[in-house]
Amino acid sequence: MAAVCLQAVTGLLLLSVLLPPSAAACAPDEYYEKLGKEYVCCKYCAAGEQISEVCTSRNKASKCVTCKKNYYNPKTDRGPCKQCDVCSRAQGSLLKQPCTDSSNTICECPEGSRPLNNRNTACQCDAGKEIVENKCLPCKTGYFSTQKNSACRPWKDCNATGQGISEHGSATKDVKCSKLSPGTVGITTTSVTPASSAHRRNVTSLQNVTTTTNQIAVNIPPTPGHSFYWGTLSLILIGTILLLLSAGIILTMITQIKNKKVNRGFKRGERFRVPVQEESTGSDSSIAKDCPA
């Protein structure tokens, strides 16, 4: 029995010499490295550094270099420094935790958007929305966005440029403006009806003027930024036209009334005129008949 135990111990010693040490044999802040025919435990570099040269059998400390800016490396990593992720707002990503010497950047997607990769460095906030206070929200009324992860912009103000609206806007498209055709201002004249049929027959020119609901069109070309000026000018033109029409109607009626009075006076004079008897051409012959020869 003693011989069996001695053989087992001898075998374990031989295995310990022939086989390399395991990682468990080194301390938590060490890694094992093969140096020629032997294996040794070497020290890791500090966080934010990378190993430039491994240790030796006489010195367990590794040679290290500091990571460049915007690079990191954990303390227990034997690999090279790694570049920090960038949380770009243009890509719809928000910064949750900045990059450190030992850890990468942590990005997050705004509420209401969706991630495009597992590190959340790119997210999508759809068109018609914008990122406001870490949330992907629809554009307010009067605003729009046509691309993902873009800010909402106000609709065009067509009235400010003297134009009309040809197509209304929405959350994903702008208002479309169109040039206005010259405006038409309607002026309605009042019809005038003569008092009598005789007067209606005499006033032919007045009949041409007094039509029912005549429309006079005044074209006013729209001029950007001068709407008040054109509005005032149109009112002056309309007032002038109305005054001219009224004056013409009044003058025509006065002329017709005067003509009517003259005609009535002439007829009244004929009614009271005394008729004059005409002398008979045969007076001599009648006297001759009454007086005997």
Buried (B, 14 or more C-beta within 10 A) or exposed (E): EEEEEEEEEEEEEEEEEEEEBEEEEBEEEBBBBEBEEEBBBBBBBEBBBBBEEBBEEEEBEBEBEBBEEEBBBBBEBBEEBBEBBEBBEEBBBBBEEEBEBBBBBBBBBBEBBEBBEEBBBBBBBBBBBBBBEEEBBBBEEEBBBEEBBBEBBEBBEBEEEBBEBEEEBEBBBBBBBEEEEEBEBEBEBEEBEBEEEEBBEBBEEBEEBBEEEBEBEBEBEBEEEEEEEBEEEBEEBBEEBBEEBEEEBEEBBEBBEEEBEEEEEEEEEEEEEEEEEEEEEEEEEEEEEEEEE
